Amino acid sequence: MTNINNMLNRLFAGNQSRFTHKENFKQSEEDEQGVRKWMASAEGRMVFDQIQKAYHLKKAGLEDHPELHILSSPYAHGIALAYDDAITPKTFSYLFFAFGLRMLDLGYYRVSLDRTIREERDMVKTIEKQYFKPSVPHIDTPKTDQRYGNISIEKDLFDNKPRFLKILATVYLGHQYQIAQPFEQFMEEIFKV
């Protein structure tokens, strides 16, 4: 009902509210198989290799193609891959889902897959996001193994054009959790196809 109210309110000139819509969605089995096929293809492996190389060069203080940013804070580490014309929109979408499939391969489970569409200034921003948590075995241990932490994978589009793909690992700090495994190790694992 809220989304309908937002749309109706936008019809009246005196209302300056911005449209926002959030929905959960699913990837079909057929689409998942298409992504896995792409990951195993020469193109998929080449794209993963290019991003991995750009990550290592960025860590060394050098720039490469595609443009990549390293995100770092005490509780979270990640990368942001900027879209450029060398990567097609379809490949960008494949990457978003391929990184999600890698998380499943690493023993994580998907908590959510959602899409938020909102109006910002004079454009429409779409954010597709996957959120993963580590599968924790039911073993009686004093501390929970958080592996690499909770992982979010986000694809940002402005006016339906790809802009960024982000991967963020957020760790827990507290006596009930084991120290998270290094982000660098996570990056090595996620690029294995």
mmCIF file of the C-alpha atoms, coordinates in Angstrom:
data_MODEL
# 
_entry.id   MODEL 
# 
loop_
_atom_site.group_PDB 
_atom_site.id 
_atom_site.type_symbol 
_atom_site.label_atom_id 
_atom_site.label_alt_id 
_atom_site.label_comp_id 
_atom_site.label_asym_id 
_atom_site.label_entity_id 
_atom_site.label_seq_id 
_atom_site.pdbx_PDB_ins_code 
_atom_site.Cartn_x 
_atom_site.Cartn_y 
_atom_site.Cartn_z 
_atom_site.occupancy 
_atom_site.B_iso_or_equiv 
_atom_site.pdbx_formal_charge 
_atom_site.auth_seq_id 
_atom_site.auth_comp_id 
_atom_site.auth_asym_id 
_atom_site.auth_atom_id 
_atom_site.pdbx_PDB_model_num 
ATOM 1   C CA . MET A 1 1   ? 0.000  0.000   0.000   1.00 0.00 ? 1   MET A CA 1 
ATOM 2   C CA . THR A 1 2   ? 2.887  2.360   0.788   1.00 0.00 ? 2   THR A CA 1 
ATOM 3   C CA . ASN A 1 3   ? 4.276  2.104   -2.762  1.00 0.00 ? 3   ASN A CA 1 
ATOM 4   C CA . ILE A 1 4   ? 0.869  2.909   -4.239  1.00 0.00 ? 4   ILE A CA 1 
ATOM 5   C CA . ASN A 1 5   ? 0.605  5.911   -1.918  1.00 0.00 ? 5   ASN A CA 1 
ATOM 6   C CA . ASN A 1 6   ? 4.104  7.038   -2.972  1.00 0.00 ? 6   ASN A CA 1 
ATOM 7   C CA . MET A 1 7   ? 3.157  6.835   -6.643  1.00 0.00 ? 7   MET A CA 1 
ATOM 8   C CA . LEU A 1 8   ? -0.142 8.665   -6.108  1.00 0.00 ? 8   LEU A CA 1 
ATOM 9   C CA . ASN A 1 9   ? 1.551  11.361  -4.067  1.00 0.00 ? 9   ASN A CA 1 
ATOM 10  C CA . ARG A 1 10  ? 4.066  11.913  -6.887  1.00 0.00 ? 10  ARG A CA 1 
ATOM 11  C CA . LEU A 1 11  ? 1.209  12.783  -9.235  1.00 0.00 ? 11  LEU A CA 1 
ATOM 12  C CA . PHE A 1 12  ? 0.516  15.963  -7.305  1.00 0.00 ? 12  PHE A CA 1 
ATOM 13  C CA . ALA A 1 13  ? 2.946  18.823  -7.974  1.00 0.00 ? 13  ALA A CA 1 
ATOM 14  C CA . GLY A 1 14  ? 2.975  20.078  -4.378  1.00 0.00 ? 14  GLY A CA 1 
ATOM 15  C CA . ASN A 1 15  ? 4.452  16.854  -3.041  1.00 0.00 ? 15  ASN A CA 1 
ATOM 16  C CA . GLN A 1 16  ? 8.237  16.580  -3.290  1.00 0.00 ? 16  GLN A CA 1 
ATOM 17  C CA . SER A 1 17  ? 8.536  13.013  -1.957  1.00 0.00 ? 17  SER A CA 1 
ATOM 18  C CA . ARG A 1 18  ? 10.810 10.593  -3.759  1.00 0.00 ? 18  ARG A CA 1 
ATOM 19  C CA . PHE A 1 19  ? 9.608  7.234   -5.019  1.00 0.00 ? 19  PHE A CA 1 
ATOM 20  C CA . THR A 1 20  ? 11.111 4.162   -3.328  1.00 0.00 ? 20  THR A CA 1 
ATOM 21  C CA . HIS A 1 21  ? 10.271 0.519   -3.922  1.00 0.00 ? 21  HIS A CA 1 
ATOM 22  C CA . LYS A 1 22  ? 11.901 -2.563  -2.357  1.00 0.00 ? 22  LYS A CA 1 
ATOM 23  C CA . GLU A 1 23  ? 11.250 -6.166  -3.322  1.00 0.00 ? 23  GLU A CA 1 
ATOM 24  C CA . ASN A 1 24  ? 12.720 -9.613  -2.835  1.00 0.00 ? 24  ASN A CA 1 
ATOM 25  C CA . PHE A 1 25  ? 13.341 -11.624 -5.978  1.00 0.00 ? 25  PHE A CA 1 
ATOM 26  C CA . LYS A 1 26  ? 14.666 -15.029 -6.969  1.00 0.00 ? 26  LYS A CA 1 
ATOM 27  C CA . GLN A 1 27  ? 17.116 -16.236 -9.549  1.00 0.00 ? 27  GLN A CA 1 
ATOM 28  C CA . SER A 1 28  ? 15.672 -19.061 -11.629 1.00 0.00 ? 28  SER A CA 1 
ATOM 29  C CA . GLU A 1 29  ? 17.445 -22.414 -11.860 1.00 0.00 ? 29  GLU A CA 1 
ATOM 30  C CA . GLU A 1 30  ? 17.927 -21.758 -15.586 1.00 0.00 ? 30  GLU A CA 1 
ATOM 31  C CA . ASP A 1 31  ? 19.541 -18.365 -14.934 1.00 0.00 ? 31  ASP A CA 1 
ATOM 32  C CA . GLU A 1 32  ? 21.803 -19.882 -12.277 1.00 0.00 ? 32  GLU A CA 1 
ATOM 33  C CA . GLN A 1 33  ? 22.959 -22.557 -14.716 1.00 0.00 ? 33  GLN A CA 1 
ATOM 34  C CA . GLY A 1 34  ? 23.617 -19.821 -17.308 1.00 0.00 ? 34  GLY A CA 1 
ATOM 35  C CA . VAL A 1 35  ? 25.824 -17.968 -14.817 1.00 0.00 ? 35  VAL A CA 1 
ATOM 36  C CA . ARG A 1 36  ? 27.714 -21.157 -13.924 1.00 0.00 ? 36  ARG A CA 1 
ATOM 37  C CA . LYS A 1 37  ? 28.256 -21.846 -17.626 1.00 0.00 ? 37  LYS A CA 1 
ATOM 38  C CA . TRP A 1 38  ? 29.550 -18.287 -18.091 1.00 0.00 ? 38  TRP A CA 1 
ATOM 39  C CA . MET A 1 39  ? 31.884 -18.677 -15.064 1.00 0.00 ? 39  MET A CA 1 
ATOM 40  C CA . ALA A 1 40  ? 33.428 -21.790 -16.652 1.00 0.00 ? 40  ALA A CA 1 
ATOM 41  C CA . SER A 1 41  ? 33.775 -20.138 -20.071 1.00 0.00 ? 41  SER A CA 1 
ATOM 42  C CA . ALA A 1 42  ? 36.948 -18.485 -21.362 1.00 0.00 ? 42  ALA A CA 1 
ATOM 43  C CA . GLU A 1 43  ? 35.256 -15.063 -21.068 1.00 0.00 ? 43  GLU A CA 1 
ATOM 44  C CA . GLY A 1 44  ? 34.196 -15.686 -17.459 1.00 0.00 ? 44  GLY A CA 1 
ATOM 45  C CA . ARG A 1 45  ? 37.647 -16.850 -16.394 1.00 0.00 ? 45  ARG A CA 1 
ATOM 46  C CA . MET A 1 46  ? 39.255 -13.877 -18.193 1.00 0.00 ? 46  MET A CA 1 
ATOM 47  C CA . VAL A 1 47  ? 36.978 -11.367 -16.426 1.00 0.00 ? 47  VAL A CA 1 
ATOM 48  C CA . PHE A 1 48  ? 37.651 -12.941 -13.014 1.00 0.00 ? 48  PHE A CA 1 
ATOM 49  C CA . ASP A 1 49  ? 41.412 -12.890 -13.757 1.00 0.00 ? 49  ASP A CA 1 
ATOM 50  C CA . GLN A 1 50  ? 41.273 -9.203  -14.792 1.00 0.00 ? 50  GLN A CA 1 
ATOM 51  C CA . ILE A 1 51  ? 39.483 -8.219  -11.585 1.00 0.00 ? 51  ILE A CA 1 
ATOM 52  C CA . GLN A 1 52  ? 41.849 -10.274 -9.433  1.00 0.00 ? 52  GLN A CA 1 
ATOM 53  C CA . LYS A 1 53  ? 44.842 -8.659  -11.145 1.00 0.00 ? 53  LYS A CA 1 
ATOM 54  C CA . ALA A 1 54  ? 43.342 -5.173  -10.663 1.00 0.00 ? 54  ALA A CA 1 
ATOM 55  C CA . TYR A 1 55  ? 42.830 -5.992  -6.957  1.00 0.00 ? 55  TYR A CA 1 
ATOM 56  C CA . HIS A 1 56  ? 46.468 -7.043  -6.461  1.00 0.00 ? 56  HIS A CA 1 
ATOM 57  C CA . LEU A 1 57  ? 47.790 -4.019  -8.353  1.00 0.00 ? 57  LEU A CA 1 
ATOM 58  C CA . LYS A 1 58  ? 45.544 -1.675  -6.350  1.00 0.00 ? 58  LYS A CA 1 
ATOM 59  C CA . LYS A 1 59  ? 46.886 -3.186  -3.117  1.00 0.00 ? 59  LYS A CA 1 
ATOM 60  C CA . ALA A 1 60  ? 50.397 -2.417  -4.418  1.00 0.00 ? 60  ALA A CA 1 
ATOM 61  C CA . GLY A 1 61  ? 49.370 1.201   -5.097  1.00 0.00 ? 61  GLY A CA 1 
ATOM 62  C CA . LEU A 1 62  ? 49.086 0.809   -8.860  1.00 0.00 ? 62  LEU A CA 1 
ATOM 63  C CA . GLU A 1 63  ? 46.105 1.375   -11.116 1.00 0.00 ? 63  GLU A CA 1 
ATOM 64  C CA . ASP A 1 64  ? 44.825 -1.089  -13.677 1.00 0.00 ? 64  ASP A CA 1 
ATOM 65  C CA . HIS A 1 65  ? 41.808 -1.840  -15.744 1.00 0.00 ? 65  HIS A CA 1 
ATOM 66  C CA . PRO A 1 66  ? 39.016 -2.315  -14.665 1.00 0.00 ? 66  PRO A CA 1 
ATOM 67  C CA . GLU A 1 67  ? 38.956 0.483   -12.080 1.00 0.00 ? 67  GLU A CA 1 
ATOM 68  C CA . LEU A 1 68  ? 38.756 -0.969  -8.597  1.00 0.00 ? 68  LEU A CA 1 
ATOM 69  C CA . HIS A 1 69  ? 38.594 0.601   -5.139  1.00 0.00 ? 69  HIS A CA 1 
ATOM 70  C CA . ILE A 1 70  ? 39.532 -1.069  -1.867  1.00 0.00 ? 70  ILE A CA 1 
ATOM 71  C CA . LEU A 1 71  ? 37.225 -0.403  1.059   1.00 0.00 ? 71  LEU A CA 1 
ATOM 72  C CA . SER A 1 72  ? 38.592 -0.770  4.578   1.00 0.00 ? 72  SER A CA 1 
ATOM 73  C CA . SER A 1 73  ? 37.439 0.001   8.101   1.00 0.00 ? 73  SER A CA 1 
ATOM 74  C CA . PRO A 1 74  ? 37.949 -1.705  11.475  1.00 0.00 ? 74  PRO A CA 1 
ATOM 75  C CA . TYR A 1 75  ? 34.783 -3.799  11.005  1.00 0.00 ? 75  TYR A CA 1 
ATOM 76  C CA . ALA A 1 76  ? 34.502 -4.197  7.241   1.00 0.00 ? 76  ALA A CA 1 
ATOM 77  C CA . HIS A 1 77  ? 36.641 -4.764  4.166   1.00 0.00 ? 77  HIS A CA 1 
ATOM 78  C CA . GLY A 1 78  ? 35.630 -4.855  0.561   1.00 0.00 ? 78  GLY A CA 1 
ATOM 79  C CA . ILE A 1 79  ? 36.085 -3.846  -3.023  1.00 0.00 ? 79  ILE A CA 1 
ATOM 80  C CA . ALA A 1 80  ? 34.085 -1.670  -5.389  1.00 0.00 ? 80  ALA A CA 1 
ATOM 81  C CA . LEU A 1 81  ? 34.411 -2.383  -9.089  1.00 0.00 ? 81  LEU A CA 1 
ATOM 82  C CA . ALA A 1 82  ? 33.541 0.539   -11.340 1.00 0.00 ? 82  ALA A CA 1 
ATOM 83  C CA . TYR A 1 83  ? 31.653 -0.253  -14.518 1.00 0.00 ? 83  TYR A CA 1 
ATOM 84  C CA . ASP A 1 84  ? 33.294 0.622   -17.814 1.00 0.00 ? 84  ASP A CA 1 
ATOM 85  C CA . ASP A 1 85  ? 32.466 0.008   -21.450 1.00 0.00 ? 85  ASP A CA 1 
ATOM 86  C CA . ALA A 1 86  ? 34.884 -2.940  -21.698 1.00 0.00 ? 86  ALA A CA 1 
ATOM 87  C CA . ILE A 1 87  ? 32.420 -4.913  -19.544 1.00 0.00 ? 87  ILE A CA 1 
ATOM 88  C CA . THR A 1 88  ? 28.968 -5.352  -21.032 1.00 0.00 ? 88  THR A CA 1 
ATOM 89  C CA . PRO A 1 89  ? 25.865 -4.853  -18.864 1.00 0.00 ? 89  PRO A CA 1 
ATOM 90  C CA . LYS A 1 90  ? 25.148 -8.580  -19.252 1.00 0.00 ? 90  LYS A CA 1 
ATOM 91  C CA . THR A 1 91  ? 28.659 -9.476  -18.028 1.00 0.00 ? 91  THR A CA 1 
ATOM 92  C CA . PHE A 1 92  ? 28.214 -7.058  -15.111 1.00 0.00 ? 92  PHE A CA 1 
ATOM 93  C CA . SER A 1 93  ? 25.005 -8.886  -14.159 1.00 0.00 ? 93  SER A CA 1 
ATOM 94  C CA . TYR A 1 94  ? 26.743 -12.253 -14.546 1.00 0.00 ? 94  TYR A CA 1 
ATOM 95  C CA . LEU A 1 95  ? 29.474 -11.046 -12.171 1.00 0.00 ? 95  LEU A CA 1 
ATOM 96  C CA . PHE A 1 96  ? 26.916 -10.054 -9.548  1.00 0.00 ? 96  PHE A CA 1 
ATOM 97  C CA . PHE A 1 97  ? 25.368 -13.512 -9.552  1.00 0.00 ? 97  PHE A CA 1 
ATOM 98  C CA . ALA A 1 98  ? 28.709 -15.308 -10.061 1.00 0.00 ? 98  ALA A CA 1 
ATOM 99  C CA . PHE A 1 99  ? 30.112 -13.793 -6.866  1.00 0.00 ? 99  PHE A CA 1 
ATOM 100 C CA . GLY A 1 100 ? 26.950 -14.971 -5.111  1.00 0.00 ? 100 GLY A CA 1 
ATOM 101 C CA . LEU A 1 101 ? 27.431 -18.489 -6.426  1.00 0.00 ? 101 LEU A CA 1 
ATOM 102 C CA . ARG A 1 102 ? 31.026 -18.418 -5.199  1.00 0.00 ? 102 ARG A CA 1 
ATOM 103 C CA . MET A 1 103 ? 29.693 -17.596 -1.721  1.00 0.00 ? 103 MET A CA 1 
ATOM 104 C CA . LEU A 1 104 ? 27.440 -20.657 -1.872  1.00 0.00 ? 104 LEU A CA 1 
ATOM 105 C CA . ASP A 1 105 ? 30.440 -22.717 -3.022  1.00 0.00 ? 105 ASP A CA 1 
ATOM 106 C CA . LEU A 1 106 ? 32.373 -21.432 0.019   1.00 0.00 ? 106 LEU A CA 1 
ATOM 107 C CA . GLY A 1 107 ? 29.731 -22.837 2.359   1.00 0.00 ? 107 GLY A CA 1 
ATOM 108 C CA . TYR A 1 108 ? 27.765 -19.663 2.998   1.00 0.00 ? 108 TYR A CA 1 
ATOM 109 C CA . TYR A 1 109 ? 23.998 -19.433 2.736   1.00 0.00 ? 109 TYR A CA 1 
ATOM 110 C CA . ARG A 1 110 ? 22.033 -16.638 1.118   1.00 0.00 ? 110 ARG A CA 1 
ATOM 111 C CA . VAL A 1 111 ? 19.937 -14.727 3.624   1.00 0.00 ? 111 VAL A CA 1 
ATOM 112 C CA . SER A 1 112 ? 18.358 -12.407 1.083   1.00 0.00 ? 112 SER A CA 1 
ATOM 113 C CA . LEU A 1 113 ? 18.287 -11.322 -2.538  1.00 0.00 ? 113 LEU A CA 1 
ATOM 114 C CA . ASP A 1 114 ? 16.531 -8.007  -2.984  1.00 0.00 ? 114 ASP A CA 1 
ATOM 115 C CA . ARG A 1 115 ? 16.165 -4.989  -5.205  1.00 0.00 ? 115 ARG A CA 1 
ATOM 116 C CA . THR A 1 116 ? 15.574 -1.383  -4.160  1.00 0.00 ? 116 THR A CA 1 
ATOM 117 C CA . ILE A 1 117 ? 14.492 1.199   -6.721  1.00 0.00 ? 117 ILE A CA 1 
ATOM 118 C CA . ARG A 1 118 ? 14.458 4.831   -5.700  1.00 0.00 ? 118 ARG A CA 1 
ATOM 119 C CA . GLU A 1 119 ? 14.358 8.204   -7.283  1.00 0.00 ? 119 GLU A CA 1 
ATOM 120 C CA . GLU A 1 120 ? 17.415 10.364  -6.589  1.00 0.00 ? 120 GLU A CA 1 
ATOM 121 C CA . ARG A 1 121 ? 17.632 13.884  -7.921  1.00 0.00 ? 121 ARG A CA 1 
ATOM 122 C CA . ASP A 1 122 ? 16.864 13.514  -11.633 1.00 0.00 ? 122 ASP A CA 1 
ATOM 123 C CA . MET A 1 123 ? 17.647 9.796   -11.971 1.00 0.00 ? 123 MET A CA 1 
ATOM 124 C CA . VAL A 1 124 ? 16.472 6.385   -10.832 1.00 0.00 ? 124 VAL A CA 1 
ATOM 125 C CA . LYS A 1 125 ? 18.896 4.333   -8.742  1.00 0.00 ? 125 LYS A CA 1 
ATOM 126 C CA . THR A 1 126 ? 18.493 0.562   -8.585  1.00 0.00 ? 126 THR A CA 1 
ATOM 127 C CA . ILE A 1 127 ? 20.404 -1.485  -6.033  1.00 0.00 ? 127 ILE A CA 1 
ATOM 128 C CA . GLU A 1 128 ? 20.374 -5.260  -6.232  1.00 0.00 ? 128 GLU A CA 1 
ATOM 129 C CA . LYS A 1 129 ? 21.842 -6.898  -3.161  1.00 0.00 ? 129 LYS A CA 1 
ATOM 130 C CA . GLN A 1 130 ? 22.706 -10.393 -1.979  1.00 0.00 ? 130 GLN A CA 1 
ATOM 131 C CA . TYR A 1 131 ? 23.436 -10.982 1.679   1.00 0.00 ? 131 TYR A CA 1 
ATOM 132 C CA . PHE A 1 132 ? 25.250 -14.091 2.963   1.00 0.00 ? 132 PHE A CA 1 
ATOM 133 C CA . LYS A 1 133 ? 26.072 -15.577 6.350   1.00 0.00 ? 133 LYS A CA 1 
ATOM 134 C CA . PRO A 1 134 ? 28.476 -18.424 7.064   1.00 0.00 ? 134 PRO A CA 1 
ATOM 135 C CA . SER A 1 135 ? 26.951 -21.822 7.665   1.00 0.00 ? 135 SER A CA 1 
ATOM 136 C CA . VAL A 1 136 ? 27.857 -22.650 11.229  1.00 0.00 ? 136 VAL A CA 1 
ATOM 137 C CA . PRO A 1 137 ? 28.180 -26.335 12.098  1.00 0.00 ? 137 PRO A CA 1 
ATOM 138 C CA . HIS A 1 138 ? 26.376 -27.407 15.269  1.00 0.00 ? 138 HIS A CA 1 
ATOM 139 C CA . ILE A 1 139 ? 29.542 -28.129 17.239  1.00 0.00 ? 139 ILE A CA 1 
ATOM 140 C CA . ASP A 1 140 ? 29.758 -27.284 20.895  1.00 0.00 ? 140 ASP A CA 1 
ATOM 141 C CA . THR A 1 141 ? 32.622 -24.779 20.887  1.00 0.00 ? 141 THR A CA 1 
ATOM 142 C CA . PRO A 1 142 ? 33.160 -21.780 23.132  1.00 0.00 ? 142 PRO A CA 1 
ATOM 143 C CA . LYS A 1 143 ? 33.406 -19.385 20.163  1.00 0.00 ? 143 LYS A CA 1 
ATOM 144 C CA . THR A 1 144 ? 31.496 -19.224 16.886  1.00 0.00 ? 144 THR A CA 1 
ATOM 145 C CA . ASP A 1 145 ? 33.558 -19.451 13.691  1.00 0.00 ? 145 ASP A CA 1 
ATOM 146 C CA . GLN A 1 146 ? 32.508 -16.462 11.603  1.00 0.00 ? 146 GLN A CA 1 
ATOM 147 C CA . ARG A 1 147 ? 34.799 -17.464 8.718   1.00 0.00 ? 147 ARG A CA 1 
ATOM 148 C CA . TYR A 1 148 ? 35.180 -14.227 6.691   1.00 0.00 ? 148 TYR A CA 1 
ATOM 149 C CA . GLY A 1 149 ? 32.208 -12.523 8.369   1.00 0.00 ? 149 GLY A CA 1 
ATOM 150 C CA . ASN A 1 150 ? 28.883 -11.641 6.788   1.00 0.00 ? 150 ASN A CA 1 
ATOM 151 C CA . ILE A 1 151 ? 29.131 -10.870 3.081   1.00 0.00 ? 151 ILE A CA 1 
ATOM 152 C CA . SER A 1 152 ? 27.061 -8.468  1.001   1.00 0.00 ? 152 SER A CA 1 
ATOM 153 C CA . ILE A 1 153 ? 27.292 -8.212  -2.759  1.00 0.00 ? 153 ILE A CA 1 
ATOM 154 C CA . GLU A 1 154 ? 25.702 -5.159  -4.326  1.00 0.00 ? 154 GLU A CA 1 
ATOM 155 C CA . LYS A 1 155 ? 25.102 -4.040  -7.901  1.00 0.00 ? 155 LYS A CA 1 
ATOM 156 C CA . ASP A 1 156 ? 24.268 -0.352  -8.394  1.00 0.00 ? 156 ASP A CA 1 
ATOM 157 C CA . LEU A 1 157 ? 22.582 0.951   -11.531 1.00 0.00 ? 157 LEU A CA 1 
ATOM 158 C CA . PHE A 1 158 ? 21.699 4.558   -12.361 1.00 0.00 ? 158 PHE A CA 1 
ATOM 159 C CA . ASP A 1 159 ? 18.912 4.946   -14.934 1.00 0.00 ? 159 ASP A CA 1 
ATOM 160 C CA . ASN A 1 160 ? 19.267 1.217   -15.624 1.00 0.00 ? 160 ASN A CA 1 
ATOM 161 C CA . LYS A 1 161 ? 22.969 1.588   -16.494 1.00 0.00 ? 161 LYS A CA 1 
ATOM 162 C CA . PRO A 1 162 ? 25.552 -0.293  -14.384 1.00 0.00 ? 162 PRO A CA 1 
ATOM 163 C CA . ARG A 1 163 ? 27.799 1.838   -12.154 1.00 0.00 ? 163 ARG A CA 1 
ATOM 164 C CA . PHE A 1 164 ? 29.365 -0.228  -9.360  1.00 0.00 ? 164 PHE A CA 1 
ATOM 165 C CA . LEU A 1 165 ? 29.637 -3.761  -8.099  1.00 0.00 ? 165 LEU A CA 1 
ATOM 166 C CA . LYS A 1 166 ? 30.601 -4.004  -4.419  1.00 0.00 ? 166 LYS A CA 1 
ATOM 167 C CA . ILE A 1 167 ? 31.621 -6.900  -2.213  1.00 0.00 ? 167 ILE A CA 1 
ATOM 168 C CA . LEU A 1 168 ? 31.768 -6.178  1.509   1.00 0.00 ? 168 LEU A CA 1 
ATOM 169 C CA . ALA A 1 169 ? 32.815 -8.489  4.360   1.00 0.00 ? 169 ALA A CA 1 
ATOM 170 C CA . THR A 1 170 ? 31.580 -7.322  7.761   1.00 0.00 ? 170 THR A CA 1 
ATOM 171 C CA . VAL A 1 171 ? 33.087 -9.001  10.809  1.00 0.00 ? 171 VAL A CA 1 
ATOM 172 C CA . TYR A 1 172 ? 31.875 -9.458  14.350  1.00 0.00 ? 172 TYR A CA 1 
ATOM 173 C CA . LEU A 1 173 ? 33.981 -8.317  17.262  1.00 0.00 ? 173 LEU A CA 1 
ATOM 174 C CA . GLY A 1 174 ? 33.124 -9.948  20.525  1.00 0.00 ? 174 GLY A CA 1 
ATOM 175 C CA . HIS A 1 175 ? 34.116 -12.701 22.903  1.00 0.00 ? 175 HIS A CA 1 
ATOM 176 C CA . GLN A 1 176 ? 31.571 -15.156 21.429  1.00 0.00 ? 176 GLN A CA 1 
ATOM 177 C CA . TYR A 1 177 ? 33.213 -15.090 17.939  1.00 0.00 ? 177 TYR A CA 1 
ATOM 178 C CA . GLN A 1 178 ? 36.507 -16.384 16.647  1.00 0.00 ? 178 GLN A CA 1 
ATOM 179 C CA . ILE A 1 179 ? 38.627 -13.811 14.837  1.00 0.00 ? 179 ILE A CA 1 
ATOM 180 C CA . ALA A 1 180 ? 37.575 -13.613 11.181  1.00 0.00 ? 180 ALA A CA 1 
ATOM 181 C CA . GLN A 1 181 ? 39.863 -15.105 8.578   1.00 0.00 ? 181 GLN A CA 1 
ATOM 182 C CA . PRO A 1 182 ? 41.866 -12.481 6.612   1.00 0.00 ? 182 PRO A CA 1 
ATOM 183 C CA . PHE A 1 183 ? 40.083 -10.545 3.886   1.00 0.00 ? 183 PHE A CA 1 
ATOM 184 C CA . GLU A 1 184 ? 43.001 -11.223 1.511   1.00 0.00 ? 184 GLU A CA 1 
ATOM 185 C CA . GLN A 1 185 ? 42.348 -14.946 1.870   1.00 0.00 ? 185 GLN A CA 1 
ATOM 186 C CA . PHE A 1 186 ? 38.660 -14.330 1.142   1.00 0.00 ? 186 PHE A CA 1 
ATOM 187 C CA . MET A 1 187 ? 39.589 -12.456 -2.028  1.00 0.00 ? 187 MET A CA 1 
ATOM 188 C CA . GLU A 1 188 ? 41.754 -15.357 -3.207  1.00 0.00 ? 188 GLU A CA 1 
ATOM 189 C CA . GLU A 1 189 ? 38.882 -17.779 -2.587  1.00 0.00 ? 189 GLU A CA 1 
ATOM 190 C CA . ILE A 1 190 ? 36.194 -15.731 -4.289  1.00 0.00 ? 190 ILE A CA 1 
ATOM 191 C CA . PHE A 1 191 ? 38.208 -15.476 -7.531  1.00 0.00 ? 191 PHE A CA 1 
ATOM 192 C CA . LYS A 1 192 ? 38.648 -19.235 -7.880  1.00 0.00 ? 192 LYS A CA 1 
ATOM 193 C CA . VAL A 1 193 ? 36.386 -20.455 -10.676 1.00 0.00 ? 193 VAL A CA 1 
# 
